[in-house]
């Protein structure tokens, strides 16, 4: 990245304080442990809090967590030296595992219109933040999207084909964030951080369908206070697997425990920080408590503030010896230059590449088929017939998202038992399947060809083309190649 966000010296010890301005407007006061009244943002550093997370809603009924409120809070926090995470819900109200409702203004949008709306909303809010001289270190694309986002179009449990829509929405948010702040890190956030199966299904499905993002984040709320030690360990195992599997860093965007158990909460926070910091190669980026200051507010219980307005000992879980003081942005040389105006259009929305899969079958083969992630979501692949070209060659072209990856293999009959045996040296997916990587889509006529031998791979003696052979510049120009990679005149 070339800047301090990704350095081993920085670990986010954070608080989501999205309710802060509303609480202040209602007359709530905040005090130190000794009873001295202060701005909450001046109390949090006593507990080594160095990062603030703020949610943003599209058109909230009362304005709280809307663009103006978020920009004002972000400016307050940033000027004090906090790093910022902006959390986009893409809703007019709460978005979480049980509800991902579209904003009212988007209710009748088609999928392409939703894709554009995600881009435009993200770009608009971040541009307003940038206009105040603020740089957010992280931008979260959706909140607790266990079952996708912008239901029903992006709800994946009801229709596996919706994984493609979910991925498009995530990628649109990512592209918009990068258009305004190229150096920010974008995040996909899933709840139940102890559930490895859920994360593999969700994150794997996004990547297979061409989503782009930088960081995987989780929420971690034990159902029972006594469960916290096992939940923390399960989360660490999940972190290790996700980092190794997807080569992306990890963080905990939300954590909390009942205010009735401050000692347990202190130990829980300290343990989760320890485990997250212990992820290999400094790939654990931070831990945020969700609304720790929200004492006696809206019936929410998992806070770290007593009803007298003072922090409980739970906040001590964030403390670390010698935690550095906050550095205001004017004195921080590690911040990137954001003086350039944002690109009003940003990069183009995701486009596709026409990818031709071609296979050389044994002599006298009458038919060939292909299946893989390009035919459907995980668990619902289809077997697709290929077109015969003669002399045992067969072809099938799919329009795939530029730079996406996925699994595939060939079959010699229209049933699952007729699949090829992919040699171990070219297995890339699911311990049995080939893998593809789509080239970058540049222009409206982008093409790519992948060619294989049945039951063989590119490094085998009979290979014609390496498995991941891409036509690169020739592909973009639409020049046709034969199986030897030679131009066809």
N, C-alpha and C positions, 0 to 999 in steps of 0.2 A: 504493500500500500504506500510505503514511503512516508508515513507519518505515524505519530505516537499511538493512534487508536489501536494498532495491531502489535504494539510492542509488549514484551513480557513484563515491563515495569508498571503497566496500568491494568488494574482489574476494577470493573465497575461494581461499586457498592451503592446500590441505588434505591430510590423511593419513587413510586408512582404517586403523585399528589394532585391528580386531576380534579379532585373536589376542593382544592385549597381556596380558590377565589370565591366559590359559592359559600363555603364555610365562613370565610372572613366577612362576606357581605351579610351573613345572618347574625354576625356579632361574636362568633367564636374567637377565643383568644388561645394563645399557645405560650407555654412556660417551660423554662429549663427544669431539670430535676430539682433544683434548689428553689424554684418558685419565682424566678425572674421572668417577666413578660418580654417576649422577643418575637420577631418575625420567625415563622417556622423555618424559613430557608437559612436563618442564622443559627438555629438550634441543631439542625441535622449534621453539620460538619463536626459537632462534638462527638458524633458516633461514627466518624469516618465516611459518612455518606458523601459521595463525589459525583453522583449522576442522578438526573431527574427524568422521569417518564411521564408523558402527557398524552392522553387520548384526544382524538378529534372526531367529531360527528359531522355529518354533511349539513343538516338543517335542523338542529335541536329546537324543541318548542320554546324553551326559555333562554336560549343563547349560550348556556353553560356548555363547555366543551365544543363550542363552535369555533370557527376560524379566529374571530377577534379575541375570544377568551384565551385560546391556546397561544396565539402570538404574544399576548400581553404577559401570560405566565412564563412562556419560554424566554422572553426578554428579561424578566426579573431574575430567573434562575441563571441564565447565561452570563449576565453581567456580574453575578457573584462568583462565577468560575465553574459552575457545574457543567458537566457534559449532558447532552440531551438525547432522549429517544422520543420520537414522535410516532404515536401509535394510531394508525388509520383503521377505523371500524367499518367504513363504507356503509354506514347506516345513520339514521337520524337519532338512534338511541343505542342501547347496549347490543353488542354482538358477542356471542359466546357459543359454547358447544350446543346449547339448546335452541338458539335462535340466531339467524343470520339474515335479517329482513332487509330488503332493499330500501333505500331512501324513497320517500313518497314521490319525489320528482322523477325517479327512475323506474317506477313500478311497471310501466308498459314498454320498457325498452327491450329491443332485441339483444341477442348476445353481442353482436358487433357494437351496438350502441352502448351497452354496459361496459364493454372493453374500453371504449373511448371515454365514457364518463369517469371510470376509475383513473384513467390517465389524466384527464382534465382536472378533476378534483385534487388529486395528489399534487400535480404541477402547480395549481393555483395556491394551495395552502403553503407549500414549501417556498414558492416565490414570495409570498407575503412574509414568511419568516426570514428569508434571505434579505428582503428589503430593509429589515431592521438590523442587518449586520450579524445575524445569528447563523451558526453552523451546527446542525444536528449530527451527532456522530452516528446515530442509528435511525433508520426509518422502518417501522414495522408495517408490513403489507397485509392487513387483516388481523383480526383479534380472535385467538383461540378457534382457529378454523379446522377443528377436528373433522367436520363433515362438509368442508368446502365453505363457500361464501356466496353472497347474493342469491339466496334461495328464491325459487326452486332451480334456476338455471345452472347454478354452480354447486348444487347439493349432490354429492357423489354417492351417498349410500342408497339413494332411490333410483339412480340411473348411472351405471358405470361410465357411460359416454360423457357424462357431465365432468369427468376429470379433465377433459380437454378444455372445457369452459373455465373451470377453476384455475387451471394452469394459465390460460390466457389472461384472466383477471390479475393473477399474481405478477405475471410478466409485464402487464401494462403499468401496474404500480411501480415495479422495479425500474422500468425504463423512464417513467416520469421523474422518479427520485434522482436517478443518475443524470437526467437532463439538467436539473437544477443544481445538484450537488454531486459531481462525479465521484468524490471520495467518500461519500457516506456509505455505510454498510446497510443493506436491506435485509429484512428479517421475515421469515415465515414462523408463525407462533401457533403451537398446538398445545392443548391442555393435557393433563394426566401424564406428566413427564416420566412416570414409572412404567408406562405401558409401551414396551418396545415394539410390539406388534402393530399398534396403532400408528406409531411414528414411521415404521417401515412402509406401511400401506399408504400413508398420507404423503410423506416426503418422497418416497419412491415413485408414487403415482404422479406427483407434480413433475419430477425430473423426467420421467418417461414421456410425459406430454409436453415437454419443452419449456417449462417454467424456468425463470431465472431469479436467483436471489443469492445472498451472500452467507447468511447465518441461520441456523436452526435454533428456535427458542421454545421454552416449555413453561407451563404453569405447574406448580407443585403444592397442592393443598391436601394434606392427609384428612381422610374422613374421620378418623379417631385420633385424638392427641397421642395415644399410646402407640400408634402406628408410625410415628415420624421416623424412628431409626431405620425401619425396614424400607419405608418409602424413599428415604435419602439414599440408601445403598442401591435400591432398584434404579433410581434416577441416574446414579453414577454409572451403573452398568449400561444403561441406555445411552448415556452420553458417549461412553467409550465406543460402543458399536456404531452410533451415528457418525461420529467423527471419522472412524476408520472406513465405514461403508461409503459415505458420501463426500468425504474430504472437505467438510465444511465445519467451521467453528460452532460452538454451542454456548448458549447462555440461558439463565433462568429469568424470564421476563416478569413472572409473578410468583410470589410465595406469601404465606401467611399462616397464622395459627391463632386460636382463640385468645382473647385478652384475659380470659380467666386462668390461663396457664402461662404466666410470663416466664417462669424459669424454663419450662419445656421449650417455649418459643425461642428464648435466648440460645439454648443448646442446639435447637433445630437450625436456626439461621447460621450459627457458627459452623455446624457440621456441613451444611449444604455449601457454604462458601469454601470450606476446606476441600470438599470433594470436587467442586467445580474447578477450583484452582489447580487441583491435582491432575486434571485431564492432560494427556500427553501433549508435548510441544506447544504449551501455552494456548491450547485451543478452547479452554474454558474462559469466556470473556467477562462474565459478571453475574450478579444476583440482585434482583429488585424485589422489595416488599411492596405489595399493592396496598396503597392508602393506609400506611401505618398510623397516620395522624388523625384518622377519621373517628375520633372518640364520640360515642353516643350519637351516631349519625346514620340515619336511614336504616337502622336496624342491623348494620353491618358489624360483625363481631371479631373478625380476624385482624385486629389492630394492635398497635404497640403503644397506645396512649391511654392513660387513665381518664376517668370522667372529670378529674380536677384539672385537665389540660396539660398534665405533665407526662413525659415519656415513662414507660415502665422499663424494667430491667431487660425486657426482650430486646430493646435497641442495642444493648451491650453486645449482642451477638455479632454486630457489624464491626465492632472495634478491632483494630489491629495495632500493635506497637509501632509508634512513629509514623502514623498515617500522615501524608503530606497535606499541607493547607491547600485550600482552593486557590487557583490562580486566575484572576480576571482575564478576559480575552485579550485586552490590550497589552498584557504582560506575558502572554503565553506564546512562545515561538513555535510550539508544536501544531498550532491550528493552521489549516490550509488557507490559501488565498481565495476568498470568495468575492473579490471586488468586481470580477467580470459579471455583466448582467446575464441573467438566465436566458437560454435559448427559448424563444416564445413557442417554438414548435416542438423542440426536442427531437430525439431520434425517432425514426419511423416505428410504428407499431409492428408486432411480429408478422413476418411474411414467410412464405413457404418455398420449398425447393421440390422440384419434381425428381424423385429418387427412383431410378430404375434398378430393380433387383434382377440379376440374370444368373442362371445356374446351368451348368453343363451336366446333364444326367448320363447314366450309362447308355450304351448303344441300344436301340430298339425300345427305349422308354417312350410310352405313348402319352403320358400326362405327368404333370408336376404341379405341386401346390406349395404355398408359403403361408406361414402364420407368424405372429409376433406382436409387439406392442403397437405397431402401426395399424393393427386390425381391431383393436379394442382395449379396454382397460384390463388391468391385471385380474385374472380369474374369468375373463369373458372374451378371450381371443376367438377369432374366427379363422377357419381354414379357407383360403382364397385360391381359386384356380389360376394358373399362370398360362400365358399365351405361348403356343408352340412356335418356334422360329425355324425348326428343321435341324437335322443332324444332332438331335438330342439336346438342343438348347431351348430354354424357356425364359420368359420375361414377365415381369409385372411391375408397374410404376405406381407409386404412392406420392401424394402431395404431403410432405412432412415439414414441420416447423424448423426453420433455419437454426442450426447449431444444437438441435435436440439429439438425444441418444436413445437407444432402445435395444431390445432383444429380438431375434428372429431365427427361424430354421425352416428347412424345406421338408416336404413329404412327397411320396410317390403314389399316394392314393388319398381319397377324401375321408380319412379317418385318423384319429390321433395315434393309433398304433403303427402308422406307416411313416413315422418320422425318420429322418436321417440320424446317424450317430455322429455327432460333431466331435472331431478329435480334441483331446484335452488341451493341446497347445493353442487352440483358437477359441476355447470356451471363454466367454466374457460375462455371461449373465446366467443366474440361477443354476450354476454348476453343470449346465448341459447345453446352453444355447449360444449361438453366435451373437455378435453385437455390431451395431452400426452407429456411426456418428455423422450427422448431416452437416454439410458445409454451410457457411454463412450465406444467407440469402442476400444477394446484391442485384437489384434490378428485377424486372417483372418476368424474366425468362430463365431463371436459375435452374440448372439441371445438374444431376449427379448420377453416377453409375457405380453399382457395387456388383462384382461378379465373383462367383464361387464355383468350385467343383462339388458335386454330391459327395458327402462323407469325407471331405478333405478341406484343408484350409490353405491359406496363402503361402505358408512356409513349407507345405508338403512338396515332395518332388514333382508331383503332377500339377502343381498349382499354376494358374495362369496369371492371376492378379492377387496381390495381397488383399486380405479381407476388407481392410478399410481404405482400399484404393479410392481416391476421389479425383475428379477431373480438374479440380482447381480452376485455373483461368480458362481452360477449355470448356469446363462445365458452365461457367458463367456465360460464355459466348455461345453455348448450345452446340458445340462441335461434337459429332458422334464419334465414339471410339469403339473398336472391336474388343473382344475378350483379351487380347494381348496388349490393350492400351494404345493401339495404333489408331491414328485418325483415319476415318472412313471417308474416302474422296467422293 
